[in-house]
Each structure stands twice: as structure tokens, then as C-alpha cells.
């Protein structure tokens, strides 16, 4: 990681908006390992932006692959 660039973090509300899911679904996905766990900063839970964005992109690619397979069948 480049130490010259400050880390970008998402709050819970931002994560829920980006992931388009409920809080319960988010934490289920974290348990499953599909989404990264938050880091604690004081009392706040924050998600590292690039890790969360990568997880959402992986999920989108997997859903697209499943749709393509279903259409081909």
C-alpha cells in the first residue's frame, strides 16, 4: 500500500448504500467472508474503501456469471 495516500474509509451508512443491502445481510456476508470486516476507530466501525469496493465488484461479477449461465442453459 502506498503510505503517501491516506486511507479512505466508509461508514456503515455508506457501506449499506454501496452494497444495496440491509445491515443484517451485510453482517451475514462478513461472517461468510464475502465482505471485509470493519476496522474500529474509537467507537466507530469503518470499512476500508478499496477492500469493500473489490468485494462488491466480485459479487457483481459472480451474479453476472450466474445470469449468463442461466441464459445459456
C-alpha positions as CSV (number, residue, x, y, z in Angstrom):
1,X,0.0,0.0,0.0
2,X,1.3,3.5,-0.8
3,X,1.9,5.2,2.5
4,X,1.7,8.7,0.9
5,X,-2.0,8.3,0.1
6,X,-4.3,8.5,3.1
7,X,-6.7,5.6,3.5
8,X,-10.3,6.1,2.5
9,X,-13.0,4.7,4.8
10,X,-16.7,4.1,4.5
11,X,-19.2,4.5,7.4
12,X,-21.9,1.9,8.0
13,X,-24.5,4.0,6.2
14,X,-22.2,4.4,3.2
15,X,-21.5,0.7,3.1
16,X,-25.2,-0.2,3.2
17,X,-25.8,2.3,0.3
18,X,-23.0,0.9,-1.8
19,X,-23.8,-2.7,-1.1
20,X,-27.5,-2.2,-1.5
21,X,-28.3,-4.5,1.4
22,X,-29.6,-4.5,4.9
23,X,-27.4,-4.3,8.0
24,X,-28.3,-8.0,8.8
25,X,-27.3,-9.1,5.3
26,X,-24.1,-7.1,5.4
27,X,-23.0,-8.8,8.7
28,X,-24.0,-12.2,7.3
29,X,-21.8,-11.6,4.3
30,X,-18.9,-10.5,6.6
31,X,-19.3,-13.8,8.5
32,X,-19.3,-15.7,5.3
33,X,-16.2,-14.0,4.2
34,X,-17.7,-12.3,1.2
35,X,-17.2,-8.8,2.5
36,X,-14.3,-7.4,4.6
37,X,-14.8,-6.9,8.3
38,X,-14.8,-3.3,9.6
39,X,-11.9,-1.7,11.4
40,X,-12.6,0.1,14.7
41,X,-11.7,3.7,15.1
42,X,-12.8,4.7,18.6
43,X,-16.4,3.7,18.8
44,X,-16.9,3.8,15.0
45,X,-16.8,0.8,12.7
46,X,-15.3,1.8,9.3
47,X,-14.6,-0.2,6.2
48,X,-11.5,0.3,4.0
49,X,-12.9,1.6,0.8
50,X,-10.8,-0.3,-1.7
51,X,-11.4,-3.6,0.1
52,X,-15.2,-3.1,0.2
53,X,-15.3,-1.9,-3.5
54,X,-13.4,-5.0,-4.5
55,X,-15.8,-7.3,-2.7
56,X,-18.8,-5.6,-4.3
57,X,-17.2,-5.9,-7.7
58,X,-16.5,-9.7,-7.1
59,X,-20.1,-10.1,-6.1
60,X,-21.4,-8.3,-9.2
61,X,-19.2,-10.4,-11.4
62,X,-20.4,-13.6,-9.8
63,X,-24.0,-12.6,-10.3
64,X,-23.4,-11.7,-13.9
65,X,-21.7,-15.1,-14.5
66,X,-24.7,-16.9,-12.9
67,X,-27.1,-15.0,-15.1
68,X,-25.1,-15.7,-18.2
69,X,-25.0,-19.4,-17.3
70,X,-28.8,-19.5,-16.7
71,X,-29.5,-17.8,-20.1
72,X,-27.2,-20.2,-21.9
73,X,-29.0,-23.3,-20.4
